[in-house]
Every structure is written in C-alpha cells, then in structure tokens.
C-alpha cells in the first residue's frame, strides 16, 4: 500500500498561480503512474493530470495552464497551476496506480485532498 499526503492548497485570485504537492510513502516502487484529480462541490470527481516514467497526460480543461511533475528522490509529485479560474475551485486529490496505461479509472491509492479556492 502507498500513503499519499497532499499539501499546498489555499486561496488565490483569478489569474494567479498555486502549486500543490503530494508526498508518497510505502510501496512506491510498485506504482507506475501518479495522478491528480479534483472534486468541486456538488460535482463528481474528475481527472486533472497524470505522470509516468515516459510522459504526462492532461485533461483538456487544464491543458496549457497546469503542469504535473515529479521528484523521484523525494517521492513527491507536484501540480503547478497557472492562470487559475474560479471554476478550478475544488478539493484536489493525489492518486497512485499500479497500472502503466493512461486510464483514469485504475488508481489504487488516494490522499485526503487539499482545498484550492480561486476567487473572482
């Protein structure tokens, strides 16, 4: 099992930037893909971005504004969010997967989430 702890959420004005982090511990060697998801009030959780050894993958809604990256030495994954919009307001969750595909439905481990609020 892998434990995931998110941090870095907060309140930011529209147009601003924020970086959230996800620190992983446990059997991280068994996970081939890391991802970020988000859930806004009254809405279903949605995929945001994913990273694996050979590349990254983004939802259309964040492409060009968000960047996912990883630091293997620190077992940490980051999500840099630029040009934030009020509709980006949500709880952001980190997730880990044993799968190597780009599927957004095969994640095994989840963090507790961090709140990101974008004011207009």
Secondary structure, 3 states (H helix, E strand, C coil): CEEEEEECCEEEECCCCEEEEEEEEECHHHCCEEEEEEECCCCCCEEEEEEECCEEEECCCCCCCEEEEEECCCCEEEEEECCCCHHHCEEEEEEEECCCCCCCCCCCEECCCEEEEEEC
